[in-house]
Amino acid sequence: MSNDQRGVSLSAMFAVIVLALLLMAGLVVDGGAQAEAARRAESAAAAAARAAADETATARLAGKPVDTGAAIVAAQRVLDAAQVSGTVSLAGGLVRVSTRAEAGTVFLSLIGITTLDAAGSAEAELVAND
């Protein structure tokens, strides 16, 4: 094998190693951003479910009917403040909140993936005062 051929094979090996390192960095950095978005979505869902339950607490303690509209608005206000999109439903004494968040990518954007999605959910049971 001549010196010229050895240089070509080292260049190819170097290119493969650099590509592998970029992929690993992408998984670490962009995967971490997606994990953070999932944590944010889950946290926002839990806070929104708590807010909806808190909104109905006074009526439940007094034995009065629950204002479902006010509970949903309170939960949606929390989601808006957290800048997380989501849905809130209240049925059968149970508040359900589902959220979605996005994380922008750094390394994966090099191959056309610009955002990664994450989701969260939470429930709160509305217990009547007996």
C-alpha positions as a Markdown table, in Angstrom:
| # | Residue | x | y | z |
|---|---|---|---|---|
| 1 | Met | 0.0 | 0.0 | 0.0 |
| 2 | Ser | 1.5 | 3.3 | -1.0 |
| 3 | Asn | 1.5 | 6.5 | 1.2 |
| 4 | Asp | -1.2 | 8.1 | -1.0 |
| 5 | Gln | -3.7 | 5.2 | -0.4 |
| 6 | Arg | -3.1 | 5.2 | 3.3 |
| 7 | Gly | -4.0 | 8.9 | 3.4 |
| 8 | Val | -7.3 | 8.2 | 1.6 |
| 9 | Ser | -8.3 | 5.4 | 4.0 |
| 10 | Leu | -7.4 | 7.6 | 7.0 |
| 11 | Ser | -9.5 | 10.4 | 5.6 |
| 12 | Ala | -12.5 | 8.1 | 5.1 |
| 13 | Met | -12.1 | 6.7 | 8.7 |
| 14 | Phe | -11.8 | 10.3 | 10.1 |
| 15 | Ala | -15.0 | 11.3 | 8.2 |
| 16 | Val | -16.9 | 8.3 | 9.7 |
| 17 | Ile | -15.7 | 9.1 | 13.2 |
| 18 | Val | -16.6 | 12.8 | 12.9 |
| 19 | Leu | -20.1 | 11.8 | 11.7 |
| 20 | Ala | -20.6 | 9.4 | 14.6 |
| 21 | Leu | -19.5 | 12.0 | 17.1 |
| 22 | Leu | -21.9 | 14.5 | 15.6 |
| 23 | Leu | -24.7 | 12.0 | 15.8 |
| 24 | Met | -23.9 | 11.3 | 19.5 |
| 25 | Ala | -23.8 | 15.0 | 20.3 |
| 26 | Gly | -27.1 | 15.4 | 18.6 |
| 27 | Leu | -28.6 | 12.6 | 20.7 |
| 28 | Val | -27.3 | 14.1 | 23.9 |
| 29 | Val | -28.1 | 17.8 | 23.2 |
| 30 | Asp | -31.4 | 17.4 | 21.3 |
| 31 | Gly | -32.5 | 14.4 | 23.4 |
| 32 | Gly | -31.9 | 16.5 | 26.5 |
| 33 | Ala | -34.0 | 19.4 | 25.1 |
| 34 | Gln | -36.8 | 16.9 | 24.4 |
| 35 | Ala | -36.6 | 15.6 | 27.9 |
| 36 | Glu | -36.8 | 19.1 | 29.3 |
| 37 | Ala | -39.9 | 19.8 | 27.0 |
| 38 | Ala | -41.5 | 16.6 | 28.4 |
| 39 | Arg | -40.8 | 17.7 | 31.9 |
| 40 | Arg | -42.3 | 21.1 | 31.2 |
| 41 | Ala | -45.4 | 19.6 | 29.6 |
| 42 | Glu | -45.9 | 17.2 | 32.5 |
| 43 | Ser | -45.4 | 20.0 | 35.1 |
| 44 | Ala | -47.8 | 22.3 | 33.3 |
| 45 | Ala | -50.4 | 19.6 | 33.1 |
| 46 | Ala | -50.2 | 18.9 | 36.8 |
| 47 | Ala | -50.4 | 22.6 | 37.7 |
| 48 | Ala | -53.4 | 23.0 | 35.4 |
| 49 | Ala | -55.2 | 20.1 | 37.0 |
| 50 | Arg | -54.5 | 21.4 | 40.4 |
| 51 | Ala | -55.8 | 24.9 | 39.4 |
| 52 | Ala | -59.0 | 23.4 | 38.1 |
| 53 | Ala | -59.5 | 21.4 | 41.3 |
| 54 | Asp | -58.7 | 24.5 | 43.4 |
| 55 | Glu | -61.2 | 26.6 | 41.5 |
| 56 | Thr | -64.0 | 24.1 | 42.4 |
| 57 | Ala | -62.9 | 23.7 | 46.1 |
| 58 | Thr | -65.2 | 26.3 | 47.6 |
| 59 | Ala | -68.3 | 24.9 | 45.8 |
| 60 | Arg | -67.4 | 21.4 | 46.8 |
| 61 | Leu | -66.9 | 22.3 | 50.4 |
| 62 | Ala | -70.2 | 24.1 | 50.5 |
| 63 | Gly | -72.0 | 21.1 | 48.8 |
| 64 | Lys | -72.9 | 23.3 | 45.8 |
| 65 | Pro | -72.7 | 22.3 | 42.1 |
| 66 | Val | -69.3 | 22.8 | 40.5 |
| 67 | Asp | -68.8 | 25.5 | 37.9 |
| 68 | Thr | -67.1 | 23.4 | 35.2 |
| 69 | Gly | -66.5 | 26.4 | 33.0 |
| 70 | Ala | -64.6 | 28.3 | 35.6 |
| 71 | Ala | -62.5 | 25.3 | 36.4 |
| 72 | Ile | -61.6 | 24.8 | 32.7 |
| 73 | Val | -60.7 | 28.5 | 32.4 |
| 74 | Ala | -58.5 | 28.3 | 35.4 |
| 75 | Ala | -56.6 | 25.3 | 34.0 |
| 76 | Gln | -56.3 | 26.9 | 30.6 |
| 77 | Arg | -54.9 | 30.1 | 32.2 |
| 78 | Val | -52.1 | 28.0 | 33.8 |
| 79 | Leu | -51.3 | 26.4 | 30.4 |
| 80 | Asp | -51.2 | 29.7 | 28.8 |
| 81 | Ala | -48.8 | 31.1 | 31.4 |
| 82 | Ala | -46.6 | 28.1 | 31.0 |
| 83 | Gln | -46.7 | 28.6 | 27.2 |
| 84 | Val | -47.8 | 25.0 | 26.7 |
| 85 | Ser | -50.7 | 23.9 | 24.5 |
| 86 | Gly | -53.2 | 21.5 | 25.8 |
| 87 | Thr | -56.7 | 20.4 | 26.4 |
| 88 | Val | -58.7 | 20.4 | 29.6 |
| 89 | Ser | -61.8 | 18.3 | 30.3 |
| 90 | Leu | -63.9 | 17.9 | 33.3 |
| 91 | Ala | -66.4 | 15.0 | 33.6 |
| 92 | Gly | -67.6 | 12.7 | 36.3 |
| 93 | Gly | -65.7 | 14.5 | 39.0 |
| 94 | Leu | -62.4 | 14.1 | 37.2 |
| 95 | Val | -60.3 | 16.9 | 35.6 |
| 96 | Arg | -58.1 | 15.6 | 32.8 |
| 97 | Val | -55.3 | 17.7 | 31.3 |
| 98 | Ser | -53.3 | 16.7 | 28.2 |
| 99 | Thr | -50.4 | 18.9 | 27.1 |
| 100 | Arg | -47.9 | 19.2 | 24.2 |
| 101 | Ala | -44.7 | 21.0 | 24.1 |
| 102 | Glu | -42.0 | 21.4 | 21.4 |
| 103 | Ala | -38.2 | 21.6 | 21.7 |
| 104 | Gly | -36.1 | 23.2 | 19.1 |
| 105 | Thr | -33.1 | 21.1 | 17.8 |
| 106 | Val | -29.5 | 22.1 | 17.4 |
| 107 | Phe | -27.7 | 19.1 | 15.8 |
| 108 | Leu | -30.7 | 17.3 | 14.3 |
| 109 | Ser | -31.6 | 20.5 | 12.4 |
| 110 | Leu | -28.6 | 19.7 | 10.2 |
| 111 | Ile | -30.6 | 16.7 | 8.8 |
| 112 | Gly | -33.9 | 18.6 | 8.6 |
| 113 | Ile | -35.5 | 17.8 | 12.0 |
| 114 | Thr | -36.1 | 21.2 | 13.5 |
| 115 | Thr | -38.4 | 20.4 | 16.4 |
| 116 | Leu | -39.1 | 17.4 | 18.7 |
| 117 | Asp | -42.5 | 16.9 | 20.3 |
| 118 | Ala | -43.2 | 16.1 | 23.9 |
| 119 | Ala | -46.4 | 15.4 | 25.8 |
| 120 | Gly | -47.7 | 15.3 | 29.3 |
| 121 | Ser | -50.9 | 14.6 | 31.1 |
| 122 | Ala | -52.4 | 14.8 | 34.6 |
| 123 | Glu | -55.7 | 14.1 | 36.4 |
| 124 | Ala | -57.2 | 15.5 | 39.5 |
| 125 | Glu | -60.2 | 14.0 | 41.2 |
| 126 | Leu | -62.8 | 16.4 | 42.6 |
| 127 | Val | -63.9 | 14.9 | 45.9 |
| 128 | Ala | -67.3 | 16.1 | 47.3 |
| 129 | Asn | -67.5 | 17.2 | 50.9 |
| 130 | Asp | -69.5 | 14.5 | 52.7 |
